[in-house]
Amino acid sequence: MSLMLGHVLEKRGIDIAEIMNIATPISRMQLFILARFLNQEASLYTDMQMYNDVYKKEILIDIQQYFKSVGSMVQE
């Protein structure tokens, strides 16, 4: 999820410093976690997720179903 958020912020050209000025304390914590995640070695997280059978078989399916339902709500 962090990687997806980082991708969307980058793609939209959103300045994280500006967001920090208006973010709630919880949102700031999420942004700090995102920054830490993005500054780590990408292969570490990729390996942890891709070699985890539960992640591949269950969590990815849950994420796909969630975004499909959100897409349906947005289109209504």
PDB file with SEQRES, HELIX, SHEET and CRYST1 records, atoms N, CA, C and O in Angstrom:
SEQRES   1 A   76  MET SER LEU MET LEU GLY HIS VAL LEU GLU LYS ARG GLY          
SEQRES   2 A   76  ILE ASP ILE ALA GLU ILE MET ASN ILE ALA THR PRO ILE          
SEQRES   3 A   76  SER ARG MET GLN LEU PHE ILE LEU ALA ARG PHE LEU ASN          
SEQRES   4 A   76  GLN GLU ALA SER LEU TYR THR ASP MET GLN MET TYR ASN          
SEQRES   5 A   76  ASP VAL TYR LYS LYS GLU ILE LEU ILE ASP ILE GLN GLN          
SEQRES   6 A   76  TYR PHE LYS SER VAL GLY SER MET VAL GLN GLU                  
HELIX    1 AA1 SER A    2  LYS A   11  1                                  10    
HELIX    2 AA2 ILE A   16  ILE A   22  1                                   7    
HELIX    3 AA3 PRO A   25  LEU A   38  1                                  14    
HELIX    4 AA4 ALA A   42  MET A   50  1                                   9    
HELIX    5 AA5 ASP A   53  VAL A   54  1                                   2    
HELIX    6 AA6 TYR A   55  ILE A   59  3                                   5    
HELIX    7 AA7 LEU A   60  GLN A   75  1                                  16    
CRYST1    1.000    1.000    1.000  90.00  90.00  90.00 P 1           1          
ATOM      1  N   MET A   1       0.824  -1.190   0.000  1.00  0.00           N  
ATOM      2  CA  MET A   1       0.000   0.000   0.000  1.00  0.00           C  
ATOM      3  C   MET A   1       0.871   1.259   0.000  1.00  0.00           C  
ATOM      4  O   MET A   1       0.566   2.240  -0.678  1.00  0.00           O  
ATOM      5  N   SER A   2       1.958   1.213   0.771  1.00  0.00           N  
ATOM      6  CA  SER A   2       2.843   2.373   0.807  1.00  0.00           C  
ATOM      7  C   SER A   2       3.423   2.672  -0.560  1.00  0.00           C  
ATOM      8  O   SER A   2       3.512   3.829  -0.971  1.00  0.00           O  
ATOM      9  N   LEU A   3       3.816   1.621  -1.260  1.00  0.00           N  
ATOM     10  CA  LEU A   3       4.388   1.809  -2.590  1.00  0.00           C  
ATOM     11  C   LEU A   3       3.371   2.432  -3.532  1.00  0.00           C  
ATOM     12  O   LEU A   3       3.718   3.285  -4.349  1.00  0.00           O  
ATOM     13  N   MET A   4       2.131   2.014  -3.423  1.00  0.00           N  
ATOM     14  CA  MET A   4       1.074   2.552  -4.273  1.00  0.00           C  
ATOM     15  C   MET A   4       0.840   4.037  -3.957  1.00  0.00           C  
ATOM     16  O   MET A   4       0.697   4.851  -4.869  1.00  0.00           O  
ATOM     17  N   LEU A   5       0.803   4.381  -2.682  1.00  0.00           N  
ATOM     18  CA  LEU A   5       0.626   5.778  -2.294  1.00  0.00           C  
ATOM     19  C   LEU A   5       1.781   6.625  -2.818  1.00  0.00           C  
ATOM     20  O   LEU A   5       1.566   7.710  -3.356  1.00  0.00           O  
ATOM     21  N   GLY A   6       2.999   6.130  -2.659  1.00  0.00           N  
ATOM     22  CA  GLY A   6       4.161   6.852  -3.168  1.00  0.00           C  
ATOM     23  C   GLY A   6       4.087   7.069  -4.664  1.00  0.00           C  
ATOM     24  O   GLY A   6       4.426   8.143  -5.161  1.00  0.00           O  
ATOM     25  N   HIS A   7       3.642   6.045  -5.386  1.00  0.00           N  
ATOM     26  CA  HIS A   7       3.507   6.145  -6.844  1.00  0.00           C  
ATOM     27  C   HIS A   7       2.486   7.217  -7.222  1.00  0.00           C  
ATOM     28  O   HIS A   7       2.742   8.027  -8.113  1.00  0.00           O  
ATOM     29  N   VAL A   8       1.346   7.228  -6.562  1.00  0.00           N  
ATOM     30  CA  VAL A   8       0.299   8.204  -6.875  1.00  0.00           C  
ATOM     31  C   VAL A   8       0.783   9.624  -6.570  1.00  0.00           C  
ATOM     32  O   VAL A   8       0.565  10.537  -7.367  1.00  0.00           O  
ATOM     33  N   LEU A   9       1.432   9.810  -5.429  1.00  0.00           N  
ATOM     34  CA  LEU A   9       1.936  11.146  -5.086  1.00  0.00           C  
ATOM     35  C   LEU A   9       2.961  11.624  -6.110  1.00  0.00           C  
ATOM     36  O   LEU A   9       2.935  12.782  -6.527  1.00  0.00           O  
ATOM     37  N   GLU A  10       3.858  10.733  -6.513  1.00  0.00           N  
ATOM     38  CA  GLU A  10       4.870  11.098  -7.501  1.00  0.00           C  
ATOM     39  C   GLU A  10       4.237  11.390  -8.862  1.00  0.00           C  
ATOM     40  O   GLU A  10       4.570  12.381  -9.510  1.00  0.00           O  
ATOM     41  N   LYS A  11       3.330  10.526  -9.282  1.00  0.00           N  
ATOM     42  CA  LYS A  11       2.681  10.693 -10.591  1.00  0.00           C  
ATOM     43  C   LYS A  11       1.912  12.003 -10.665  1.00  0.00           C  
ATOM     44  O   LYS A  11       1.886  12.652 -11.711  1.00  0.00           O  
ATOM     45  N   ARG A  12       1.295  12.389  -9.577  1.00  0.00           N  
ATOM     46  CA  ARG A  12       0.509  13.623  -9.548  1.00  0.00           C  
ATOM     47  C   ARG A  12       1.346  14.858  -9.252  1.00  0.00           C  
ATOM     48  O   ARG A  12       0.827  15.974  -9.266  1.00  0.00           O  
ATOM     49  N   GLY A  13       2.629  14.674  -8.986  1.00  0.00           N  
ATOM     50  CA  GLY A  13       3.500  15.807  -8.696  1.00  0.00           C  
ATOM     51  C   GLY A  13       3.155  16.501  -7.390  1.00  0.00           C  
ATOM     52  O   GLY A  13       3.321  17.714  -7.259  1.00  0.00           O  
ATOM     53  N   ILE A  14       2.679  15.738  -6.437  1.00  0.00           N  
ATOM     54  CA  ILE A  14       2.259  16.301  -5.156  1.00  0.00           C  
ATOM     55  C   ILE A  14       3.477  16.485  -4.259  1.00  0.00           C  
ATOM     56  O   ILE A  14       4.247  15.550  -4.042  1.00  0.00           O  
ATOM     57  N   ASP A  15       3.640  17.689  -3.746  1.00  0.00           N  
ATOM     58  CA  ASP A  15       4.761  18.017  -2.880  1.00  0.00           C  
ATOM     59  C   ASP A  15       4.445  17.545  -1.455  1.00  0.00           C  
ATOM     60  O   ASP A  15       3.527  18.053  -0.811  1.00  0.00           O  
ATOM     61  N   ILE A  16       5.207  16.584  -0.986  1.00  0.00           N  
ATOM     62  CA  ILE A  16       4.940  16.022   0.345  1.00  0.00           C  
ATOM     63  C   ILE A  16       5.106  17.078   1.432  1.00  0.00           C  
ATOM     64  O   ILE A  16       4.405  17.035   2.443  1.00  0.00           O  
ATOM     65  N   ALA A  17       6.021  18.024   1.243  1.00  0.00           N  
ATOM     66  CA  ALA A  17       6.206  19.091   2.232  1.00  0.00           C  
ATOM     67  C   ALA A  17       4.919  19.903   2.407  1.00  0.00           C  
ATOM     68  O   ALA A  17       4.577  20.287   3.525  1.00  0.00           O  
ATOM     69  N   GLU A  18       4.215  20.161   1.320  1.00  0.00           N  
ATOM     70  CA  GLU A  18       2.948  20.889   1.408  1.00  0.00           C  
ATOM     71  C   GLU A  18       1.893  20.067   2.143  1.00  0.00           C  
ATOM     72  O   GLU A  18       1.126  20.594   2.949  1.00  0.00           O  
ATOM     73  N   ILE A  19       1.868  18.775   1.853  1.00  0.00           N  
ATOM     74  CA  ILE A  19       0.902  17.910   2.526  1.00  0.00           C  
ATOM     75  C   ILE A  19       1.178  17.880   4.026  1.00  0.00           C  
ATOM     76  O   ILE A  19       0.245  17.887   4.829  1.00  0.00           O  
ATOM     77  N   MET A  20       2.452  17.847   4.405  1.00  0.00           N  
ATOM     78  CA  MET A  20       2.806  17.790   5.826  1.00  0.00           C  
ATOM     79  C   MET A  20       2.257  19.002   6.580  1.00  0.00           C  
ATOM     80  O   MET A  20       1.903  18.895   7.754  1.00  0.00           O  
ATOM     81  N   ASN A  21       2.187  20.157   5.907  1.00  0.00           N  
ATOM     82  CA  ASN A  21       1.685  21.368   6.556  1.00  0.00           C  
ATOM     83  C   ASN A  21       0.205  21.283   6.905  1.00  0.00           C  
ATOM     84  O   ASN A  21      -0.247  21.941   7.843  1.00  0.00           O  
ATOM     85  N   ILE A  22      -0.554  20.484   6.165  1.00  0.00           N  
ATOM     86  CA  ILE A  22      -1.997  20.416   6.400  1.00  0.00           C  
ATOM     87  C   ILE A  22      -2.457  19.050   6.899  1.00  0.00           C  
ATOM     88  O   ILE A  22      -3.643  18.852   7.162  1.00  0.00           O  
ATOM     89  N   ALA A  23      -1.521  18.107   7.030  1.00  0.00           N  
ATOM     90  CA  ALA A  23      -1.881  16.737   7.394  1.00  0.00           C  
ATOM     91  C   ALA A  23      -2.221  16.618   8.880  1.00  0.00           C  
ATOM     92  O   ALA A  23      -1.692  17.333   9.730  1.00  0.00           O  
ATOM     93  N   THR A  24      -3.115  15.694   9.145  1.00  0.00           N  
ATOM     94  CA  THR A  24      -3.429  15.362  10.531  1.00  0.00           C  
ATOM     95  C   THR A  24      -2.244  14.589  11.121  1.00  0.00           C  
ATOM     96  O   THR A  24      -1.397  14.098  10.374  1.00  0.00           O  
ATOM     97  N   PRO A  25      -2.178  14.478  12.437  1.00  0.00           N  
ATOM     98  CA  PRO A  25      -1.073  13.710  13.036  1.00  0.00           C  
ATOM     99  C   PRO A  25      -0.972  12.281  12.490  1.00  0.00           C  
ATOM    100  O   PRO A  25       0.133  11.792  12.253  1.00  0.00           O  
ATOM    101  N   ILE A  26      -2.091  11.618  12.289  1.00  0.00           N  
ATOM    102  CA  ILE A  26      -2.074  10.252  11.758  1.00  0.00           C  
ATOM    103  C   ILE A  26      -1.558  10.250  10.319  1.00  0.00           C  
ATOM    104  O   ILE A  26      -0.772   9.380   9.943  1.00  0.00           O  
ATOM    105  N   SER A  27      -1.994  11.216   9.516  1.00  0.00           N  
ATOM    106  CA  SER A  27      -1.527  11.307   8.131  1.00  0.00           C  
ATOM    107  C   SER A  27      -0.032  11.592   8.084  1.00  0.00           C  
ATOM    108  O   SER A  27       0.669  11.070   7.216  1.00  0.00           O  
ATOM    109  N   ARG A  28       0.464  12.411   9.004  1.00  0.00           N  
ATOM    110  CA  ARG A  28       1.906  12.678   9.058  1.00  0.00           C  
ATOM    111  C   ARG A  28       2.677  11.397   9.349  1.00  0.00           C  
ATOM    112  O   ARG A  28       3.716  11.140   8.741  1.00  0.00           O  
ATOM    113  N   MET A  29       2.170  10.597  10.275  1.00  0.00           N  
ATOM    114  CA  MET A  29       2.834   9.329  10.587  1.00  0.00           C  
ATOM    115  C   MET A  29       2.866   8.433   9.355  1.00  0.00           C  
ATOM    116  O   MET A  29       3.875   7.783   9.084  1.00  0.00           O  
ATOM    117  N   GLN A  30       1.762   8.399   8.607  1.00  0.00           N  
ATOM    118  CA  GLN A  30       1.730   7.591   7.386  1.00  0.00           C  
ATOM    119  C   GLN A  30       2.764   8.088   6.376  1.00  0.00           C  
ATOM    120  O   GLN A  30       3.426   7.284   5.719  1.00  0.00           O  
ATOM    121  N   LEU A  31       2.904   9.397   6.252  1.00  0.00           N  
ATOM    122  CA  LEU A  31       3.881   9.962   5.326  1.00  0.00           C  
ATOM    123  C   LEU A  31       5.311   9.666   5.777  1.00  0.00           C  
ATOM    124  O   LEU A  31       6.182   9.419   4.943  1.00  0.00           O  
ATOM    125  N   PHE A  32       5.561   9.688   7.092  1.00  0.00           N  
ATOM    126  CA  PHE A  32       6.889   9.319   7.600  1.00  0.00           C  
ATOM    127  C   PHE A  32       7.198   7.859   7.285  1.00  0.00           C  
ATOM    128  O   PHE A  32       8.314   7.521   6.890  1.00  0.00           O  
ATOM    129  N   ILE A  33       6.195   6.996   7.464  1.00  0.00           N  
ATOM    130  CA  ILE A  33       6.369   5.580   7.142  1.00  0.00           C  
ATOM    131  C   ILE A  33       6.629   5.422   5.648  1.00  0.00           C  
ATOM    132  O   ILE A  33       7.492   4.642   5.245  1.00  0.00           O  
ATOM    133  N   LEU A  34       5.888   6.157   4.832  1.00  0.00           N  
ATOM    134  CA  LEU A  34       6.088   6.112   3.383  1.00  0.00           C  
ATOM    135  C   LEU A  34       7.511   6.534   3.027  1.00  0.00           C  
ATOM    136  O   LEU A  34       8.171   5.876   2.224  1.00  0.00           O  
ATOM    137  N   ALA A  35       7.982   7.620   3.617  1.00  0.00           N  
ATOM    138  CA  ALA A  35       9.337   8.100   3.334  1.00  0.00           C  
ATOM    139  C   ALA A  35      10.367   7.049   3.718  1.00  0.00           C  
ATOM    140  O   ALA A  35      11.313   6.801   2.971  1.00  0.00           O  
ATOM    141  N   ARG A  36      10.191   6.442   4.862  1.00  0.00           N  
ATOM    142  CA  ARG A  36      11.130   5.400   5.290  1.00  0.00           C  
ATOM    143  C   ARG A  36      11.079   4.204   4.338  1.00  0.00           C  
ATOM    144  O   ARG A  36      12.114   3.656   3.960  1.00  0.00           O  
ATOM    145  N   PHE A  37       9.887   3.817   3.965  1.00  0.00           N  
ATOM    146  CA  PHE A  37       9.708   2.697   3.042  1.00  0.00           C  
ATOM    147  C   PHE A  37      10.392   2.976   1.710  1.00  0.00           C  
ATOM    148  O   PHE A  37      11.091   2.113   1.180  1.00  0.00           O  
ATOM    149  N   LEU A  38      10.197   4.166   1.169  1.00  0.00           N  
ATOM    150  CA  LEU A  38      10.742   4.504  -0.140  1.00  0.00           C  
ATOM    151  C   LEU A  38      12.250   4.700  -0.118  1.00  0.00           C  
ATOM    152  O   LEU A  38      12.902   4.614  -1.159  1.00  0.00           O  
ATOM    153  N   ASN A  39      12.807   4.959   1.049  1.00  0.00           N  
ATOM    154  CA  ASN A  39      14.254   5.147   1.160  1.00  0.00           C  
ATOM    155  C   ASN A  39      15.004   3.854   1.474  1.00  0.00           C  
ATOM    156  O   ASN A  39      16.226   3.866   1.629  1.00  0.00           O  
ATOM    157  N   GLN A  40      14.285   2.752   1.568  1.00  0.00           N  
ATOM    158  CA  GLN A  40      14.903   1.450   1.816  1.00  0.00           C  
ATOM    159  C   GLN A  40      15.229   0.774   0.489  1.00  0.00           C  
ATOM    160  O   GLN A  40      14.805   1.224  -0.576  1.00  0.00           O  
ATOM    161  N   GLU A  41      15.973  -0.292   0.571  1.00  0.00           N  
ATOM    162  CA  GLU A  41      16.297  -1.100  -0.609  1.00  0.00           C  
ATOM    163  C   GLU A  41      15.020  -1.760  -1.120  1.00  0.00           C  
ATOM    164  O   GLU A  41      14.406  -2.551  -0.403  1.00  0.00           O  
ATOM    165  N   ALA A  42      14.615  -1.447  -2.343  1.00  0.00           N  
ATOM    166  CA  ALA A  42      13.353  -1.942  -2.903  1.00  0.00           C  
ATOM    167  C   ALA A  42      13.299  -3.463  -2.959  1.00  0.00           C  
ATOM    168  O   ALA A  42      12.242  -4.056  -2.741  1.00  0.00           O  
ATOM    169  N   SER A  43      14.412  -4.086  -3.245  1.00  0.00           N  
ATOM    170  CA  SER A  43      14.406  -5.551  -3.368  1.00  0.00           C  
ATOM    171  C   SER A  43      14.074  -6.241  -2.057  1.00  0.00           C  
ATOM    172  O   SER A  43      13.551  -7.355  -2.062  1.00  0.00           O  
ATOM    173  N   LEU A  44      14.370  -5.597  -0.931  1.00  0.00           N  
ATOM    174  CA  LEU A  44      14.029  -6.181   0.368  1.00  0.00           C  
ATOM    175  C   LEU A  44      12.524  -6.387   0.471  1.00  0.00           C  
ATOM    176  O   LEU A  44      12.068  -7.479   0.812  1.00  0.00           O  
ATOM    177  N   TYR A  45      11.758  -5.357   0.183  1.00  0.00           N  
ATOM    178  CA  TYR A  45      10.309  -5.451   0.292  1.00  0.00           C  
ATOM    179  C   TYR A  45       9.714  -6.329  -0.804  1.00  0.00           C  
ATOM    180  O   TYR A  45       8.755  -7.064  -0.571  1.00  0.00           O  
ATOM    181  N   THR A  46      10.288  -6.246  -1.989  1.00  0.00           N  
ATOM    182  CA  THR A  46       9.808  -7.082  -3.084  1.00  0.00           C  
ATOM    183  C   THR A  46       9.963  -8.547  -2.731  1.00  0.00           C  
ATOM    184  O   THR A  46       9.029  -9.333  -2.889  1.00  0.00           O  
ATOM    185  N   ASP A  47      11.137  -8.913  -2.255  1.00  0.00           N  
ATOM    186  CA  ASP A  47      11.374 -10.308  -1.876  1.00  0.00           C  
ATOM    187  C   ASP A  47      10.440 -10.755  -0.762  1.00  0.00           C  
ATOM    188  O   ASP A  47       9.899 -11.860  -0.801  1.00  0.00           O  
ATOM    189  N   MET A  48      10.254  -9.894   0.231  1.00  0.00           N  
ATOM    190  CA  MET A  48       9.388 -10.263   1.358  1.00  0.00           C  
ATOM    191  C   MET A  48       7.964 -10.529   0.887  1.00  0.00           C  
ATOM    192  O   MET A  48       7.307 -11.443   1.386  1.00  0.00           O  
ATOM    193  N   GLN A  49       7.491  -9.757  -0.048  1.00  0.00           N  
ATOM    194  CA  GLN A  49       6.119  -9.916  -0.505  1.00  0.00           C  
ATOM    195  C   GLN A  49       5.976 -11.006  -1.563  1.00  0.00           C  
ATOM    196  O   GLN A  49       5.041 -11.804  -1.504  1.00  0.00           O  
ATOM    197  N   MET A  50       6.869 -11.046  -2.504  1.00  0.00           N  
ATOM    198  CA  MET A  50       6.724 -11.991  -3.613  1.00  0.00           C  
ATOM    199  C   MET A  50       7.006 -13.436  -3.222  1.00  0.00           C  
ATOM    200  O   MET A  50       6.489 -14.359  -3.852  1.00  0.00           O  
ATOM    201  N   TYR A  51       7.820 -13.645  -2.185  1.00  0.00           N  
ATOM    202  CA  TYR A  51       8.108 -15.005  -1.745  1.00  0.00           C  
ATOM    203  C   TYR A  51       7.213 -15.434  -0.589  1.00  0.00           C  
ATOM    204  O   TYR A  51       7.391 -16.516  -0.031  1.00  0.00           O  
ATOM    205  N   ASN A  52       6.270 -14.603  -0.238  1.00  0.00           N  
ATOM    206  CA  ASN A  52       5.329 -14.909   0.840  1.00  0.00           C  
ATOM    207  C   ASN A  52       4.052 -15.450   0.188  1.00  0.00           C  
ATOM    208  O   ASN A  52       3.303 -14.704  -0.442  1.00  0.00           O  
ATOM    209  N   ASP A  53       3.814 -16.749   0.346  1.00  0.00           N  
ATOM    210  CA  ASP A  53       2.650 -17.373  -0.297  1.00  0.00           C  
ATOM    211  C   ASP A  53       1.327 -16.781   0.165  1.00  0.00           C  
ATOM    212  O   ASP A  53       0.395 -16.662  -0.630  1.00  0.00           O  
ATOM    213  N   VAL A  54       1.228 -16.407   1.443  1.00  0.00           N  
ATOM    214  CA  VAL A  54      -0.015 -15.804   1.943  1.00  0.00           C  
ATOM    215  C   VAL A  54      -0.264 -14.490   1.219  1.00  0.00           C  
ATOM    216  O   VAL A  54      -1.395 -14.195   0.833  1.00  0.00           O  
ATOM    217  N   TYR A  55       0.789 -13.700   1.033  1.00  0.00           N  
ATOM    218  CA  TYR A  55       0.645 -12.417   0.338  1.00  0.00           C  
ATOM    219  C   TYR A  55       0.157 -12.643  -1.081  1.00  0.00           C  
ATOM    220  O   TYR A  55      -0.787 -11.991  -1.528  1.00  0.00           O  
ATOM    221  N   LYS A  56       0.793 -13.559  -1.789  1.00  0.00           N  
ATOM    222  CA  LYS A  56       0.440 -13.797  -3.192  1.00  0.00           C  
ATOM    223  C   LYS A  56      -0.943 -14.407  -3.343  1.00  0.00           C  
ATOM    224  O   LYS A  56      -1.687 -14.028  -4.248  1.00  0.00           O  
ATOM    225  N   LYS A  57      -1.299 -15.335  -2.484  1.00  0.00           N  
ATOM    226  CA  LYS A  57      -2.542 -16.078  -2.670  1.00  0.00           C  
ATOM    227  C   LYS A  57      -3.753 -15.417  -2.021  1.00  0.00           C  
ATOM    228  O   LYS A  57      -4.881 -15.617  -2.473  1.00  0.00           O  
ATOM    229  N   GLU A  58      -3.538 -14.647  -0.987  1.00  0.00           N  
ATOM    230  CA  GLU A  58      -4.680 -14.090  -0.260  1.00  0.00           C  
ATOM    231  C   GLU A  58      -4.712 -12.572  -0.246  1.00  0.00           C  
ATOM    232  O   GLU A  58      -5.729 -11.970  -0.590  1.00  0.00           O  
ATOM    233  N   ILE A  59      -3.621 -11.956   0.144  1.00  0.00           N  
ATOM    234  CA  ILE A  59      -3.629 -10.510   0.327  1.00  0.00           C  
ATOM    235  C   ILE A  59      -3.763  -9.774  -0.999  1.00  0.00           C  
ATOM    236  O   ILE A  59      -4.521  -8.808  -1.088  1.00  0.00           O  
ATOM    237  N   LEU A  60      -3.045 -10.205  -2.027  1.00  0.00           N  
ATOM    238  CA  LEU A  60      -3.178  -9.548  -3.334  1.00  0.00           C  
ATOM    239  C   LEU A  60      -4.603  -9.658  -3.869  1.00  0.00           C  
ATOM    240  O   LEU A  60      -5.119  -8.716  -4.469  1.00  0.00           O  
ATOM    241  N   ILE A  61      -5.230 -10.801  -3.651  1.00  0.00           N  
ATOM    242  CA  ILE A  61      -6.623 -10.969  -4.083  1.00  0.00           C  
ATOM    243  C   ILE A  61      -7.530 -10.007  -3.324  1.00  0.00           C  
ATOM    244  O   ILE A  61      -8.419  -9.395  -3.917  1.00  0.00           O  
ATOM    245  N   ASP A  62      -7.311  -9.869  -2.014  1.00  0.00           N  
ATOM    246  CA  ASP A  62      -8.106  -8.932  -1.215  1.00  0.00           C  
ATOM    247  C   ASP A  62      -7.919  -7.499  -1.705  1.00  0.00           C  
ATOM    248  O   ASP A  62      -8.885  -6.743  -1.812  1.00  0.00           O  
ATOM    249  N   ILE A  63      -6.682  -7.132  -2.000  1.00  0.00           N  
ATOM    250  CA  ILE A  63      -6.397  -5.775  -2.489  1.00  0.00           C  
ATOM    251  C   ILE A  63      -7.087  -5.539  -3.830  1.00  0.00           C  
ATOM    252  O   ILE A  63      -7.682  -4.483  -4.040  1.00  0.00           O  
ATOM    253  N   GLN A  64      -7.014  -6.503  -4.730  1.00  0.00           N  
ATOM    254  CA  GLN A  64      -7.662  -6.365  -6.030  1.00  0.00           C  
ATOM    255  C   GLN A  64      -9.170  -6.216  -5.875  1.00  0.00           C  
ATOM    256  O   GLN A  64      -9.777  -5.377  -6.540  1.00  0.00           O  
ATOM    257  N   GLN A  65      -9.784  -7.015  -5.010  1.00  0.00           N  
ATOM    258  CA  GLN A  65     -11.229  -6.934  -4.792  1.00  0.00           C  
ATOM    259  C   GLN A  65     -11.617  -5.585  -4.191  1.00  0.00           C  
ATOM    260  O   GLN A  65     -12.637  -5.005  -4.562  1.00  0.00           O  
ATOM    261  N   TYR A  66     -10.809  -5.095  -3.271  1.00  0.00           N  
ATOM    262  CA  TYR A  66     -11.087  -3.802  -2.656  1.00  0.00           C  
ATOM    263  C   TYR A  66     -11.083  -2.691  -3.702  1.00  0.00           C  
ATOM    264  O   TYR A  66     -12.002  -1.873  -3.749  1.00  0.00           O  
ATOM    265  N   PHE A  67     -10.044  -2.665  -4.542  1.00  0.00           N  
ATOM    266  CA  PHE A  67      -9.960  -1.601  -5.535  1.00  0.00           C  
ATOM    267  C   PHE A  67     -11.029  -1.732  -6.610  1.00  0.00           C  
ATOM    268  O   PHE A  67     -11.470  -0.732  -7.176  1.00  0.00           O  
ATOM    269  N   LYS A  68     -11.437  -2.935  -6.888  1.00  0.00           N  
ATOM    270  CA  LYS A  68     -12.544  -3.127  -7.825  1.00  0.00           C  
ATOM    271  C   LYS A  68     -13.823  -2.529  -7.226  1.00  0.00           C  
ATOM    272  O   LYS A  68     -14.587  -1.863  -7.925  1.00  0.00           O  
ATOM    273  N   SER A  69     -14.052  -2.768  -5.935  1.00  0.00           N  
ATOM    274  CA  SER A  69     -15.261  -2.210  -5.310  1.00  0.00           C  
ATOM    275  C   SER A  69     -15.197  -0.688  -5.214  1.00  0.00           C  
ATOM    276  O   SER A  69     -16.211  -0.015  -5.397  1.00  0.00           O  
ATOM    277  N   VAL A  70     -14.021  -0.142  -4.930  1.00  0.00           N  
ATOM    278  CA  VAL A  70     -13.863   1.321  -4.887  1.00  0.00           C  
ATOM    279  C   VAL A  70     -14.107   1.891  -6.280  1.00  0.00           C  
ATOM    280  O   VAL A  70     -14.780   2.912  -6.424  1.00  0.00           O  
ATOM    281  N   GLY A  71     -13.563   1.237  -7.310  1.00  0.00           N  
ATOM    282  CA  GLY A  71     -13.806   1.683  -8.678  1.00  0.00           C  
ATOM    283  C   GLY A  71     -15.274   1.714  -9.024  1.00  0.00           C  
ATOM    284  O   GLY A  71     -15.744   2.642  -9.682  1.00  0.00           O  
ATOM    285  N   SER A  72     -16.004   0.702  -8.582  1.00  0.00           N  
ATOM    286  CA  SER A  72     -17.450   0.662  -8.832  1.00  0.00           C  
ATOM    287  C   SER A  72     -18.171   1.804  -8.135  1.00  0.00           C  
ATOM    288  O   SER A  72     -19.083   2.404  -8.704  1.00  0.00           O  
ATOM    289  N   MET A  73     -17.766   2.111  -6.898  1.00  0.00           N  
ATOM    290  CA  MET A  73     -18.402   3.211  -6.157  1.00  0.00           C  
ATOM    291  C   MET A  73     -18.141   4.540  -6.833  1.00  0.00           C  
ATOM    292  O   MET A  73     -19.040   5.378  -6.913  1.00  0.00           O  
ATOM    293  N   VAL A  74     -16.931   4.750  -7.319  1.00  0.00           N  
ATOM    294  CA  VAL A  74     -16.566   6.008  -7.961  1.00  0.00           C  
ATOM    295  C   VAL A  74     -17.330   6.198  -9.269  1.00  0.00           C  
ATOM    296  O   VAL A  74     -17.693   7.322  -9.616  1.00  0.00           O  
ATOM    297  N   GLN A  75     -17.574   5.120  -9.987  1.00  0.00           N  
ATOM    298  CA  GLN A  75     -18.259   5.219 -11.264  1.00  0.00           C  
ATOM    299  C   GLN A  75     -19.762   5.451 -11.113  1.00  0.00           C  
ATOM    300  O   GLN A  75     -20.416   5.882 -12.063  1.00  0.00           O  
ATOM    301  N   GLU A  76     -20.311   5.172  -9.944  1.00  0.00           N  
ATOM    302  CA  GLU A  76     -21.765   5.337  -9.751  1.00  0.00           C  
ATOM    303  C   GLU A  76     -22.167   6.777  -9.649  1.00  0.00           C  
ATOM    304  O   GLU A  76     -23.350   7.077  -9.486  1.00  0.00           O  
TER     305      GLU A  76                                                      
END                                                                             
